[in-house]
Amino acid sequence: MQLKTLLNRVHPVKGFVYGKLRQVEDDSAPNGLRIEVEVQARKGSRGLCSGCGEAGPGYDRQPVREFDFVPLWGIAVTLLYALRRVDCPACGVKVERVPWCDPASKSPMTTAFKVFLSHWARLLSWRQTAVCFGVSWDSVYRAVAEVVAFGLEHRDLSGIDAIGVDEVAYAKGHKYLTLVYQLNSGCRRLLHVSRGRSLRSLLEFFRMLKKAKVDYAKTIKYVCSDMWQAYLTVIARKLPEALHILDRYHIVANLGKALDQVRAEEHKKLSKQGWDVLKRTRWLLLRRRRRLTGKQRFKLRQILKWDLRTVRAYILIEGLQAMWEYRSASHAGKFLDAWCRQAMRSRLDPVKKAARSLRSHRELILNWFRAKKQYNSGIVEGLNLQVKLRFRKAFGFRTVEAAEIALYHQLGQLPVPKLAHRFV
């Protein structure tokens, strides 16, 4: 079977035909060889205006351009074609529209090659993708950026009824990105990325929905977030009717920090007295009991025998775990109120501070029970883990723009340009 037959099968170009093929020695190609394929317009066909898409009479031709195609068995493939200029009655003289690329982008890559590179860039790092297919890192970046731009323009934003909001650090020095996810059971994806974690950062998401003509105040019914005040303020203003569910993960984490603060202070005091009963017990106390080994459980039982401030804090915080087993929001609220009263009488300042925080966010915490435990920020934390893996795979990104493109590409579930064949 000839290569021309394969090209007609996997990559037909309407209004054009594949012409002569030749092998060319090319030291810059991965295997020192390149296949050049001439593309010709069908006889009698008229060029399509790149502006309005209407057929028009020919004006003249540009010099022959090279378009990089998907490599064949590690051999670079290049399409050669001299673009026509069309004298369009509506748009004037314009370069013709061709089905294998967008001439207005001035990119030497065909759409098929961009989609091919972007697919592998989702599985590998961009540097590894460039090395595997003999292109530059910038070529992979441009391919992914154009595929992401196409996906953002053509994605469907209807049917969003549950979202999750969180921030992730992308560089040292407290540099954050605000991420908004869709948490629907059938579609969990990244919806928006914005810089910082301020009021403006989250407001950009709602501006994007408004620009897309989405009535978010009526469609979004559930929101998951942590206790960051900027997020709480924007959500209360933009989604007053939605059920705002506070992040159980961060609630437990804050209680863990309170316990660790009590342990650290008491350990420092006991160490001065020559008693190291709390030495190397940080993770022993913070880890859930069912995840402890037999030796760790024995050591924990030995610690719990002593009348220590750390032991009282541990028992108190572990007791709150029973609240998450309730099904009724009213019963869970009564339990939470009783726990907060007990915590405020504990004379443990870090625990009392955590209890005051729980009291101030009482209704938002109970919304998790009102939502029938369908949504929680554990889903958001799982997606954040994929974000961190993306950053580690790339060994970080030098620019925020590259990080945003990579996150949309990895987690956005964006549509890609349609092709006649999958080159993967």
Secondary structure by P-SEA (a helix, b strand, c coil): ccaaaaaaaccccccccccbbbbbbcccccccbbbbbbbbccccbbbbbccccbbbbbcccccbbbbbccccccbbbbbbbbbbbbbcccccccccccccccccccccccaaaaaaaaaaaaaccaaaaaaaacccaaaaaaaaaaaaaaaaaccccccccbbbbbcccccccbbbbbbbbbbcccccccccccccccaaaaaaaaaaaaaacccccccccbbbbcccaaaaaaaaaccccccccccaaaaaaaaaaaaaaaaaaaaaaaaaaccccccccccccccccccccaaaaaaaaaaaccccaaaaaaaaaaaaccccccccaaaaaaaaaaaaaaaaacccaaaaaaaaaaaaacccccccccccccccaaaaaaaaaaaaaaaaaacccccaaaaaaaaaaacccccccccccccc
